[in-house]
Amino acid sequence: MTGRYAQLEPLNAEAHAALLFRAFEGQDQLWHYMYDGPFSSSAQFHRWVRDVETKDDPLFYAIKNLETGHIEGVASYLRIAPEAGSIEVGSITFGPALQRTRAATDAMYLMMQWAFEAGYRRYEWKCNALNMPSRRAAQRLGFSYEGIFRQAAVVKGRNRDTAWFAAIDAEWPGLREAFEAWLSPANFDAEGKQRERLGDLTSLVRVSSDPMT
């Protein structure tokens, strides 16, 4: 999947593990709410990538920032249920160089675009209810808040209440228009500062708001 600012490639240990380890090195906080990580060595991370690259669910992608030319993050599809027309995006891990960039947003747009154009009816986002940056990101990207599943899991020995968000196919035309308007070069000034905020554009499509954000 290739956009204006990002390219997603099927995750491959030989091609991506060393590059991703460098992108994530020293950033243990990236893994705080994740089921896996942090990783103490490049060998340990390489083994993890080798393991997940063989799976169809979750299905991982490496994210290349086309503005820097570097591999700087990962994301996956999971809970893939074609019979229900439902698919989730998750395991989103952006190195510092990718965070808050046009490439990061473009990567999320490309994944949403693929899902709806492949015929999925429901596109989900879930996160630990304590993960406020993830909850804010979900709404910025156009996911509607659907509530909290209390004591839904135990992750790394800690309780996890799970916040649920989703976008559905009826909302996709409006969300696509919002993304395309935000990603347009005309939306950025000479210093790269956005003229319109994506969250303002997607708020016209979202049907519910997270009261905690």
Backbone hydrogen bonds in HBPLUS format (Angstrom, degrees):
<---DONOR---> <-ACCEPTOR-->    atom                        ^
c    i                          cat <-CA-CA->   ^        H-A-AA   ^      H-
h    n   atom  resd res      DA  || num        DHA   H-A  angle D-A-AA Bond
n    s   type  num  typ     dist DA aas  dist angle  dist       angle   num
A0008-LEU N   A0001-MET O   2.77 MM   7  5.14 163.1  1.80 154.8 160.8     1
A0003-GLY N   A0006-ALA O   2.81 MM   3  5.34 172.7  1.81 177.2 174.8     2
A0066-LEU N   A0005-TYR O   2.83 MM  61  5.09 149.2  1.92 135.7 139.9     3
A0007-GLN N   A0064-LYS O   3.03 MM  57  5.13 149.1  2.13 142.6 149.5     4
A0064-LYS N   A0007-GLN O   2.80 MM  57  5.13 177.3  1.80 163.4 164.4     5
A0009-GLU N   A0062-ALA O   2.94 MM  53  5.24 161.6  1.98 150.0 155.9     6
A0062-ALA N   A0009-GLU O   2.74 MM  53  5.24 161.4  1.78 164.9 164.4     7
A0011-LEU N   A0060-PHE O   3.13 MM  49  5.51 177.4  2.13 123.2 123.5     8
A0016-HIS N   A0012-ASN O   2.78 MM   4  5.66 156.2  1.83 160.2 167.2     9
A0017-ALA N   A0013-ALA O   3.00 MM   4  4.76 151.7  2.08 121.8 130.2    10
A0020-LEU N   A0016-HIS O   2.86 MM   4  5.98 163.2  1.88 165.7 170.9    11
A0021-PHE N   A0017-ALA O   2.88 MM   4  6.04 159.1  1.92 152.6 158.7    12
A0022-ARG N   A0018-ALA O   3.18 MM   4  6.38 157.0  2.23 143.2 148.3    13
A0023-ALA N   A0019-LEU O   3.06 MM   4  6.32 149.5  2.15 139.6 148.6    14
A0024-PHE N   A0020-LEU O   2.87 MM   4  6.10 143.2  2.01 151.7 161.1    15
A0025-GLU N   A0021-PHE O   2.81 MM   4  5.64 123.3  2.14 141.8 155.9    16
A0027-GLN N   A0024-PHE O   3.00 MM   3  5.52 142.5  2.14 149.2 147.2    17
A0030-LEU N   A0027-GLN O   2.96 MM   3  5.85 165.0  1.99 127.7 131.9    18
A0031-TRP N   A0028-ASP O   3.06 MM   3  5.79 159.5  2.10 121.1 126.0    19
A0032-HIS N   A0029-GLN O   3.25 MM   3  5.17 169.8  2.26 107.0 109.9    20
A0034-MET N   A0031-TRP O   3.09 MM   3  4.95 152.5  2.17 101.6 110.1    21
A0045-PHE N   A0041-SER O   3.08 MM   4  6.37 160.1  2.12 148.0 153.4    22
A0046-HIS N   A0042-SER O   2.85 MM   4  5.96 154.1  1.92 143.2 150.9    23
A0047-ARG N   A0043-ALA O   2.99 MM   4  6.24 153.8  2.06 146.4 152.4    24
A0048-TRP N   A0044-GLN O   3.13 MM   4  6.43 152.5  2.21 142.7 149.9    25
A0049-VAL N   A0045-PHE O   2.95 MM   4  6.29 161.2  1.99 155.3 159.7    26
A0050-ARG N   A0046-HIS O   2.90 MM   4  6.13 161.0  1.93 150.2 155.8    27
A0051-ASP N   A0047-ARG O   3.01 MM   4  6.21 147.3  2.12 143.1 151.4    28
A0052-VAL N   A0048-TRP O   2.99 MM   4  6.31 168.3  2.00 158.3 159.7    29
A0053-GLU N   A0049-VAL O   2.90 MM   4  5.86 150.7  1.99 153.0 159.8    30
A0055-LYS N   A0052-VAL O   3.15 MM   3  5.45 164.1  2.18 112.3 117.3    31
A0059-LEU N   A0077-TYR O   2.74 MM  18  5.11 159.0  1.79 151.0 158.5    32
A0077-TYR N   A0059-LEU O   2.98 MM  18  5.11 153.0  2.05 136.2 140.6    33
A0061-TYR N   A0075-ALA O   2.79 MM  14  5.54 153.5  1.85 171.1 179.6    34
A0075-ALA N   A0061-TYR O   3.12 MM  14  5.54 147.7  2.23 147.5 154.8    35
A0063-ILE N   A0073-GLY O   2.74 MM  10  4.99 161.5  1.77 145.3 141.9    36
A0072-GLU N   A0063-ILE O   2.89 MM   9  5.98 158.4  1.94 173.1 175.5    37
A0065-ASN N   A0070-HIS O   2.87 MM   5  5.58 160.5  1.91 166.7 160.8    38
A0068-THR N   A0065-ASN O   3.16 MM   3  5.56 140.5  2.32 107.3 117.1    39
A0069-GLY N   A0065-ASN O   2.65 MM   4  5.57 146.0  1.76 155.2 167.4    40
A0095-GLY N   A0072-GLU O   2.87 MM  23  5.46 166.1  1.88 167.7 170.7    41
A0074-VAL N   A0093-THR O   2.93 MM  19  5.34 153.8  2.00 145.1 153.7    42
A0093-THR N   A0074-VAL O   2.94 MM  19  5.34 168.1  1.95 148.6 151.8    43
A0076-SER N   A0090-GLY O   2.90 MM  14  5.38 146.4  2.01 160.1 161.8    44
A0090-GLY N   A0076-SER O   2.91 MM  14  5.38 159.9  1.95 148.1 152.5    45
A0078-LEU N   A0088-GLU O   2.91 MM  10  5.16 151.6  1.99 137.0 142.5    46
A0088-GLU N   A0078-LEU O   2.95 MM  10  5.16 153.9  2.02 166.4 164.5    47
A0081-ALA N   A0086-SER O   2.86 MM   5  5.20 165.6  1.88 171.8 169.1    48
A0084-ALA N   A0081-ALA O   3.00 MM   3  5.50 142.2  2.15 113.5 123.6    49
A0085-GLY N   A0081-ALA O   2.93 MM   4  6.01 119.3  2.31 140.6 157.0    50
A0086-SER N   A0081-ALA O   3.13 MM   5  5.20 161.8  2.17 138.0 136.4    51
A0121-ARG N   A0085-GLY O   2.63 MM  36  4.92 140.1  1.78 123.4 136.5    52
A0122-ARG N   A0085-GLY O   2.91 MM  37  6.20 151.4  1.99 163.6 164.3    53
A0087-ILE N   A0122-ARG O   3.04 MM  35  6.41 148.6  2.14 151.6 160.7    54
A0124-GLU N   A0087-ILE O   2.86 MM  37  6.17 160.7  1.90 143.3 149.9    55
A0089-VAL N   A0124-GLU O   2.99 MM  35  6.22 163.4  2.02 158.7 156.5    56
A0098-LEU N   A0095-GLY O   2.93 MM   3  5.47 146.5  2.04 117.5 127.2    57
A0099-GLN N   A0095-GLY O   3.21 MM   4  6.43 141.2  2.37 152.2 163.3    58
A0105-THR N   A0101-THR O   3.38 MM   4  6.76 162.0  2.42 147.5 150.6    59
A0106-ASP N   A0102-ARG O   2.87 MM   4  6.03 159.4  1.92 149.4 156.1    60
A0107-ALA N   A0103-ALA O   2.88 MM   4  6.05 152.8  1.95 147.4 153.8    61
A0108-MET N   A0104-ALA O   3.25 MM   4  6.58 156.8  2.31 144.3 149.4    62
A0109-TYR N   A0105-THR O   2.92 MM   4  6.21 152.5  2.00 149.5 158.0    63
A0110-LEU N   A0106-ASP O   2.85 MM   4  6.09 159.5  1.89 152.8 157.6    64
A0111-MET N   A0107-ALA O   3.13 MM   4  6.38 154.7  2.19 145.7 151.7    65
A0112-MET N   A0108-MET O   3.06 MM   4  6.24 159.6  2.10 145.6 151.2    66
A0113-GLN N   A0109-TYR O   2.79 MM   4  5.91 164.9  1.81 155.8 160.7    67
A0114-TRP N   A0110-LEU O   2.99 MM   4  6.12 163.0  2.02 144.9 149.1    68
A0115-ALA N   A0111-MET O   3.18 MM   4  6.33 164.5  2.20 144.1 148.0    69
A0116-PHE N   A0112-MET O   3.09 MM   4  6.38 172.2  2.10 161.9 161.8    70
A0117-GLU N   A0113-GLN O   2.92 MM   4  5.98 161.7  1.96 153.9 159.9    71
A0118-ALA N   A0114-TRP O   2.85 MM   4  5.88 130.8  2.10 144.4 156.4    72
A0120-TYR N   A0115-ALA O   3.11 MM   5  5.63 156.8  2.17 159.2 152.2    73
A0119-GLY N   A0116-PHE O   3.11 MM   3  5.22 156.5  2.16 102.0 109.2    74
A0169-ASP N   A0121-ARG O   2.86 MM  48  4.86 143.4  2.00 139.1 139.3    75
A0123-TYR N   A0167-ALA O   2.79 MM  44  5.21 167.8  1.81 167.8 169.0    76
A0167-ALA N   A0123-TYR O   2.86 MM  44  5.21 154.2  1.92 146.9 155.4    77
A0125-TRP N   A0165-PHE O   2.92 MM  40  5.04 157.4  1.97 140.7 136.8    78
A0165-PHE N   A0125-TRP O   2.83 MM  40  5.04 140.4  1.98 162.2 170.4    79
A0127-CYS N   A0163-ALA O   3.14 MM  36  5.45 149.0  2.24 143.3 152.0    80
A0163-ALA N   A0127-CYS O   2.81 MM  36  5.45 160.7  1.85 170.3 171.2    81
A0131-ASN N   A0128-ASN O   2.84 MM   3  5.32 160.7  1.87 118.9 125.6    82
A0129-ALA N   A0161-ASP O   2.68 MM  32  5.42 163.7  1.71 157.8 154.8    83
A0132-MET N   A0130-LEU O   3.00 MM   2  5.76 125.2  2.31 110.1  94.3    84
A0135-ARG N   A0131-ASN O   3.11 MM   4  6.46 154.5  2.18 149.5 157.4    85
A0136-ARG N   A0132-MET O   2.93 MM   4  6.15 159.7  1.97 156.1 160.8    86
A0137-ALA N   A0133-PRO O   2.91 MM   4  6.08 154.1  1.98 142.5 150.3    87
A0138-ALA N   A0134-SER O   2.94 MM   4  6.13 156.9  1.99 149.3 154.4    88
A0139-GLN N   A0135-ARG O   3.41 MM   4  6.68 162.1  2.45 143.5 146.5    89
A0140-ARG N   A0136-ARG O   2.99 MM   4  6.23 161.2  2.02 151.3 157.3    90
A0141-LEU N   A0137-ALA O   2.98 MM   4  6.15 151.8  2.06 151.0 157.7    91
A0143-PHE N   A0138-ALA O   2.94 MM   5  5.34 161.3  1.98 153.1 147.0    92
A0142-GLY N   A0139-GLN O   2.98 MM   3  5.02 158.2  2.03 104.0 111.0    93
A0144-SER N   A0166-ALA O   2.86 MM  22  5.37 164.4  1.89 139.2 136.6    94
A0166-ALA N   A0144-SER O   2.98 MM  22  5.37 147.6  2.09 138.7 148.0    95
A0146-GLU N   A0164-TRP O   2.81 MM  18  5.31 165.3  1.83 152.3 147.1    96
A0164-TRP N   A0147-GLY O   2.88 MM  17  5.55 168.9  1.90 168.9 171.6    97
A0149-PHE N   A0162-THR O   2.78 MM  13  5.08 166.3  1.80 152.3 154.9    98
A0162-THR N   A0149-PHE O   2.91 MM  13  5.08 158.6  1.96 147.2 145.9    99
A0152-ALA N   A0160-ARG O   2.92 MM   8  5.94 123.0  2.26 144.2 155.9   100
A0153-ALA N   A0160-ARG O   3.24 MM   7  5.10 148.0  2.35 142.2 146.3   101
A0160-ARG N   A0153-ALA O   2.80 MM   7  5.10 140.7  1.95 158.3 147.7   102
A0155-VAL N   A0158-ARG O   2.81 MM   3  5.25 153.1  1.88 159.4 156.0   103
A0158-ARG N   A0155-VAL O   2.96 MM   3  5.25 160.5  2.00 111.3 117.7   104
A0171-GLU N   A0168-ILE O   2.86 MM   3  5.53 146.2  1.98 118.6 128.5   105
A0172-TRP N   A0169-ASP O   3.10 MM   3  5.05 145.4  2.22  99.1 109.3   106
A0175-LEU N   A0171-GLU O   3.01 MM   4  6.24 159.2  2.05 155.1 161.8   107
A0176-ARG N   A0172-TRP O   2.75 MM   4  5.84 165.8  1.77 164.4 167.2   108
A0177-GLU N   A0173-PRO O   3.11 MM   4  6.27 158.2  2.16 141.3 146.8   109
A0178-ALA N   A0174-GLY O   3.03 MM   4  6.28 150.9  2.12 141.5 149.6   110
A0179-PHE N   A0175-LEU O   2.88 MM   4  6.17 165.6  1.90 158.5 161.1   111
A0180-GLU N   A0176-ARG O   2.90 MM   4  6.07 168.5  1.91 154.8 158.2   112
A0181-ALA N   A0177-GLU O   2.99 MM   4  6.10 152.7  2.06 142.8 150.0   113
A0182-TRP N   A0178-ALA O   2.97 MM   4  6.20 158.2  2.02 148.8 154.9   114
A0183-LEU N   A0179-PHE O   2.81 MM   4  5.95 166.0  1.83 160.4 164.0   115
A0184-SER N   A0180-GLU O   3.15 MM   4  5.98 123.9  2.48 132.7 143.5   116
A0187-ASN N   A0184-SER O   2.85 MM   3  5.50 163.4  1.87 121.5 127.2   117
A0188-PHE N   A0185-PRO O   3.15 MM   3  5.68 165.6  2.18 118.8 120.7   118
A0195-ARG N   A0187-ASN O   2.65 MM   8  5.21 143.8  1.77 158.0 159.3   119
A0189-ASP N   A0193-LYS O   2.98 MM   4  5.41 158.3  2.03 142.6 146.7   120
A0192-GLY N   A0189-ASP O   2.87 MM   3  5.15 162.0  1.91 115.1 120.2   121
A0200-ASP N   A0197-ARG O   3.12 MM   3  5.37 129.5  2.38 101.7 114.3   122
A0201-LEU N   A0197-ARG O   3.26 MM   4  6.66 150.7  2.35 146.2 154.2   123
A0201-LEU N   A0198-LEU O   2.98 MM   3  5.06 117.1  2.39  97.6 113.5   124
A0202-THR N   A0198-LEU O   2.86 MM   4  6.16 164.8  1.88 164.2 168.0   125
A0203-SER N   A0199-GLY O   3.02 MM   4  5.90 134.0  2.24 131.7 142.7   126
A0204-LEU N   A0201-LEU O   3.42 MM   3  5.95 158.0  2.47 108.0 113.5   127
A0205-VAL N   A0202-THR O   2.87 MM   3  5.32 160.3  1.90 115.6 122.3   128
A0206-ARG N   A0202-THR O   3.01 MM   4  6.29 160.8  2.05 160.8 166.9   129
A0213-THR N   A0210-ASP O   3.25 MM   3  5.77 170.9  2.26 118.1 120.9   130
